[in-house]
Amino acid sequence: MTEFIDRFLFQLTELLHAPILFALFGMVVWTLISIGAFLRTWLMRIRKPREAVHTFFAQHEGEITALLTENPYPDIRLTELVRSWEKRQNNRLDNIRFLIKTGPSIGLVGTLIPMGKALSSLSSGDMAAMSGNMLTAFTSTIIGLICGTVAYLISLKWEKWLHADFLTCEVEAETRLRLAGLKQAETDSSLVYNQSL
């Protein structure tokens, strides 16, 4: 029974070898795309540091004006609008965070499967197959670690950018809220003054 289970598990790992290699290749492509997106964003932020915040307020200008003038609880609604934007921005990092966690794991699996084959080749005396499998094993480890490390570094910098954007956005929202409150107070005082005349 145990021999059957051993053989079954070995065959299962054999079947997983090709998908793991495709996953490693996909991770390399994904990492290169992420590097390209990171560099594009970095250059854009050098030229226009607060472009994301300006875009947010430009896209929601009408909605923010309506919140500040017509809503009975403008502070709550404006905070809700800003937080939903922050959540959407944070969700963009999920692809990078996924790569950070899965990169080393897939690299490890891609290492262990060929090592099993290498040990099997060693027992049959096929040194060429063993060296080929060991080469694949070590390459898988290196690819997984490099992809995870690059994704981690990209994520660190992108999170700093997002935190800076969120702070700027909240300051801008609070400023607009206070200006709307001052305008409302001026309007109320002018109404009181006109009624007293």
Secondary structure, DSSP 8 states (H G I E B T S, - for coil): -HHHHHHHHHHHHHHHHHHHHHHHHHHHHHHHHHHHHHHHHHHHHHH-TTHHHHHHHHHTHHHHHHHHHH-S-HHHHHHHHHHHHHHHHHHTTHHHHHHHHHHHHHHHHHHHHHHHHHHHHHHHT-HHHHHHHHHHHHHHHHHHHHHHHHHHHHHHHHHHHHHHHHHHHHHHHHHHHHHHHHHHHHHHHHHHHHHH-
